[in-house]
């Protein structure tokens, strides 16, 4: 009797799939890809944040940045990357950009095991800063040239007004000389 019960248990196990190879699935389920768990890196967070907030208006950026800066100044490090993100936005001022670059640089130095993509992002930010300073330097040169030319225009306008005044004075003298000449001619004809 014992042999028969073992036999029935073996048949039941075989019929319910008890001898199926581990990991084997039949039909449509076998074509499913294995699940991949994605853990976003700091650089992914920064770039996604910049993309998400790039349309932020200047006044909203200022208020949001001050809120995040206050939290950061109070020692809350969980807003570090949020502050860096805000400093990378197009409407952020240069002072904020420099502070964000400095914070990212400190983070990378303090975390030597940080991924290469974060270090690469820091390199790009440094290049962006260099280009910005170059444009700023060029902009300063343009402003200096504009100011120099504006001063020259002012001097030339003054010279033109003085020249116009001299022309009017000479015209007045010429008119007086003509009047004198006409008076002299009239006296000669009347004699």
TADA-V895728 format. One record per residue. N is the residue number from 1. SS is DSSP state (~ for helix, > for strand, _ for the rest). PHI is phi as a letter, one per 40 degrees, with the letter a starting at -180 (* if undefined). OMEGA is omega in whole degrees, 0 to 359 (NA if undefined). Layout:
n->N ss->SS phi->PHI omega->OMEGA
n->N ss->SS phi->PHI omega->OMEGA
This chain:
n->1 ss->_ phi->* omega->180
n->2 ss->~ phi->c omega->180
n->3 ss->~ phi->c omega->181
n->4 ss->~ phi->c omega->180
n->5 ss->~ phi->c omega->177
n->6 ss->~ phi->c omega->179
n->7 ss->~ phi->c omega->179
n->8 ss->~ phi->c omega->178
n->9 ss->~ phi->c omega->179
n->10 ss->~ phi->c omega->179
n->11 ss->~ phi->c omega->180
n->12 ss->~ phi->c omega->179
n->13 ss->~ phi->c omega->179
n->14 ss->~ phi->c omega->182
n->15 ss->~ phi->c omega->179
n->16 ss->_ phi->c omega->176
n->17 ss->_ phi->g omega->180
n->18 ss->_ phi->c omega->181
n->19 ss->_ phi->b omega->180
n->20 ss->_ phi->c omega->180
n->21 ss->_ phi->c omega->179
n->22 ss->_ phi->c omega->179
n->23 ss->_ phi->g omega->180
n->24 ss->_ phi->c omega->176
n->25 ss->_ phi->b omega->182
n->26 ss->_ phi->c omega->172
n->27 ss->~ phi->g omega->186
n->28 ss->~ phi->c omega->183
n->29 ss->~ phi->c omega->182
n->30 ss->~ phi->c omega->181
n->31 ss->~ phi->c omega->181
n->32 ss->_ phi->c omega->180
n->33 ss->_ phi->c omega->179
n->34 ss->_ phi->c omega->181
n->35 ss->_ phi->c omega->178
n->36 ss->_ phi->b omega->179
n->37 ss->_ phi->c omega->181
n->38 ss->_ phi->b omega->175
n->39 ss->_ phi->b omega->183
n->40 ss->_ phi->c omega->178
n->41 ss->_ phi->c omega->179
n->42 ss->~ phi->c omega->180
n->43 ss->~ phi->c omega->176
n->44 ss->~ phi->c omega->179
n->45 ss->~ phi->c omega->182
n->46 ss->~ phi->c omega->182
n->47 ss->~ phi->c omega->177
n->48 ss->~ phi->c omega->179
n->49 ss->~ phi->c omega->179
n->50 ss->~ phi->c omega->179
n->51 ss->~ phi->c omega->183
n->52 ss->~ phi->c omega->187
n->53 ss->~ phi->b omega->186
n->54 ss->_ phi->c omega->179
n->55 ss->_ phi->c omega->181
n->56 ss->_ phi->c omega->180
n->57 ss->_ phi->c omega->184
n->58 ss->~ phi->d omega->182
n->59 ss->~ phi->c omega->177
n->60 ss->~ phi->c omega->178
n->61 ss->~ phi->c omega->181
n->62 ss->~ phi->c omega->182
n->63 ss->~ phi->c omega->180
n->64 ss->~ phi->c omega->180
n->65 ss->~ phi->c omega->181
n->66 ss->~ phi->c omega->177
n->67 ss->~ phi->c omega->180
n->68 ss->~ phi->c omega->180
n->69 ss->~ phi->c omega->177
n->70 ss->~ phi->c omega->178
n->71 ss->~ phi->c omega->181
n->72 ss->~ phi->c omega->180
n->73 ss->~ phi->c omega->178
n->74 ss->_ phi->c omega->175
n->75 ss->_ phi->g omega->180
n->76 ss->_ phi->c omega->182
n->77 ss->~ phi->c omega->180
n->78 ss->~ phi->c omega->177
n->79 ss->~ phi->b omega->181
n->80 ss->~ phi->d omega->183
n->81 ss->~ phi->c omega->175
n->82 ss->~ phi->c omega->178
n->83 ss->~ phi->c omega->179
n->84 ss->~ phi->c omega->178
n->85 ss->~ phi->d omega->181
n->86 ss->~ phi->c omega->180
n->87 ss->~ phi->c omega->181
n->88 ss->_ phi->c omega->181
n->89 ss->_ phi->c omega->182
n->90 ss->_ phi->d omega->183
n->91 ss->_ phi->c omega->177
n->92 ss->_ phi->c omega->179
n->93 ss->_ phi->c omega->186
n->94 ss->~ phi->c omega->179
n->95 ss->~ phi->c omega->179
n->96 ss->~ phi->c omega->178
n->97 ss->~ phi->d omega->181
n->98 ss->~ phi->c omega->179
n->99 ss->~ phi->c omega->177
n->100 ss->~ phi->c omega->178
n->101 ss->~ phi->c omega->180
n->102 ss->~ phi->c omega->180
n->103 ss->~ phi->c omega->178
n->104 ss->~ phi->c omega->179
n->105 ss->~ phi->c omega->178
n->106 ss->~ phi->c omega->180
n->107 ss->~ phi->c omega->181
n->108 ss->~ phi->c omega->179
n->109 ss->~ phi->c omega->181
n->110 ss->~ phi->c omega->180
n->111 ss->_ phi->b omega->183
n->112 ss->_ phi->c omega->179
n->113 ss->_ phi->c omega->180
n->114 ss->_ phi->c omega->185
n->115 ss->_ phi->c omega->181
n->116 ss->~ phi->d omega->181
n->117 ss->~ phi->c omega->177
n->118 ss->~ phi->c omega->176
n->119 ss->~ phi->c omega->177
n->120 ss->~ phi->c omega->177
n->121 ss->~ phi->c omega->178
n->122 ss->~ phi->c omega->177
n->123 ss->~ phi->c omega->179
n->124 ss->~ phi->c omega->179
n->125 ss->~ phi->c omega->177
n->126 ss->~ phi->c omega->177
n->127 ss->~ phi->c omega->177
n->128 ss->~ phi->c omega->178
n->129 ss->~ phi->c omega->179
n->130 ss->~ phi->c omega->179
n->131 ss->~ phi->c omega->180
n->132 ss->~ phi->c omega->179
n->133 ss->~ phi->c omega->176
n->134 ss->~ phi->c omega->177
n->135 ss->~ phi->c omega->179
n->136 ss->~ phi->c omega->177
n->137 ss->~ phi->c omega->177
n->138 ss->~ phi->c omega->178
n->139 ss->~ phi->c omega->177
n->140 ss->~ phi->c omega->178
n->141 ss->~ phi->c omega->178
n->142 ss->~ phi->c omega->179
n->143 ss->~ phi->c omega->178
n->144 ss->~ phi->c omega->178
n->145 ss->~ phi->c omega->178
n->146 ss->~ phi->c omega->180
n->147 ss->~ phi->c omega->178
n->148 ss->~ phi->c omega->180
n->149 ss->~ phi->c omega->178
n->150 ss->~ phi->c omega->178
n->151 ss->~ phi->c omega->179
n->152 ss->~ phi->c omega->178
n->153 ss->~ phi->c omega->179
n->154 ss->~ phi->c omega->177
n->155 ss->~ phi->c omega->180
n->156 ss->~ phi->c omega->177
n->157 ss->~ phi->c omega->177
n->158 ss->~ phi->c omega->177
n->159 ss->~ phi->c omega->180
n->160 ss->~ phi->c omega->178
n->161 ss->~ phi->c omega->178
n->162 ss->~ phi->c omega->177
n->163 ss->~ phi->c omega->178
n->164 ss->~ phi->c omega->177
n->165 ss->~ phi->c omega->178
n->166 ss->~ phi->c omega->179
n->167 ss->~ phi->c omega->180
n->168 ss->~ phi->c omega->178
n->169 ss->~ phi->c omega->178
n->170 ss->~ phi->c omega->178
n->171 ss->~ phi->c omega->178
n->172 ss->~ phi->c omega->179
n->173 ss->~ phi->c omega->178
n->174 ss->~ phi->c omega->179
n->175 ss->~ phi->c omega->178
n->176 ss->~ phi->c omega->179
n->177 ss->~ phi->c omega->178
n->178 ss->~ phi->c omega->179
n->179 ss->~ phi->c omega->178
n->180 ss->~ phi->c omega->179
n->181 ss->~ phi->c omega->179
n->182 ss->~ phi->c omega->179
n->183 ss->~ phi->c omega->180
n->184 ss->~ phi->c omega->180
n->185 ss->~ phi->c omega->180
n->186 ss->~ phi->c omega->179
n->187 ss->~ phi->c omega->180
n->188 ss->~ phi->c omega->180
n->189 ss->~ phi->c omega->179
n->190 ss->~ phi->c omega->177
n->191 ss->_ phi->c omega->NA
